[in-house]
Amino acid sequence: MSAVIDTLTGNLMVPTILFFVLGLVAAAIRSDLSIPEGAAKFMSLYLLLAIGFKGGHSLAQHGLHADLLLAIMAGLVLSFLIPFLAFLLLRVTTRLDALNAAAVAGHYGSISIVTFVAASSLLELAGVKFDGYMVAVAASMEVPAILSALWIAHRFSGERETKGVPARELFANGSVLLLTGAFLIGAVTKEKGMEMIAPFVVTPFVGILCLFLLDMGISAGRSLLRNRHMLNAGLFSFGLLMPLIAALFGWAAGWAIGLQTGSLFLLMVLAASASYIAVPAAIRIALPRAESGIYLTLSLGVTFPFNITVGLPLYLWLAGLGAPS
């Protein structure tokens, strides 16, 4: 047991996670520490570009193969099915109505790209290899969850008032577009492209990620404090339990297709994370009566901090146990 605790503690004691914790502390003590909005936007764009480009470069090194298609298929299935599981859990364990439960469920079927970037950085710091094509898996897991949430709301909501989401909202989301575009550019330009921009996308990556996670910690902490009145014990427990359940489904899917430790860990992280950028924008259009304070507070104020501080070390340990030798 002590070996397990030492492993989890070692995975937790890295600068990226500790800077996020610092942001939570700053929010808790109501410090005036903040990152300028323009700087935060730049860091977000930088991280998406860097992780996408490096993923494409890695794919170019190893080439297209069946493993890529299997991983994307696993991601699509997880993204489509997890909202149904989340909806069922919410309806059984909380008093949330069907409409709001469907809205929340959609967030948990989708992904947090920031959690994915932090997980990728953790692997690099730990010296654990992973497949670059996991970036493509991440990009594929936005839309199915939204479609599932809309179907659930239409089927089980007494109001039956769901609106169609324009295709542009689904497929032209800025985060997904930049991540996918950078991935393709990295794959096309191969070694020459990496040589040209390595000083930009490799060397400063961890430092910028630390600053970005500091800002995210402040944002998550303040969101939780501001909207804590909307969270009862049942909803709060859901925000902690759902990522663990979804991570186990991700572990099972990754194990079934033979993913190695690093990629298995990333699939678990993708399954466990909850969106607080792309899905809220779509849900706001499609389900305007749903309470944004509930789904945003759960995804950003509860699940995101849990995944960054506790989930990532735990999932990495589990991935190490379950990955094929």
Buried (B, 14 or more C-beta within 10 A) or exposed (E): EEEEEEBBEEBBEBBBBBBBBBBBBBBBEEEEBBBEEEBBEEBBBBBBBBBBBBBBBBBBEEEEEEBBEBBBBBBBBBBBBBBBBBBEBBBEBBEBBBBBBBBBBBBBBBBBBBBBBBBBBBBBBBEBEBBBBBBBBBBBBBBBBBBBBBBBBBEBBEEEEBEEBEEEBBEEBEBBBBBBBBBBBBBEBBEEBBEEBEEEBBEEBBEBBBBBBBBBBBBBBBBBEEBEEBBEEBBBBBBBBBBBBBBBBBBBBBBEBEBBBBBBBBBBBBBBBBBBBBBBBBBBEBBEEBBBBBBBBBBBBBBBBBBBBBBBBBBBBBBBEBBEE
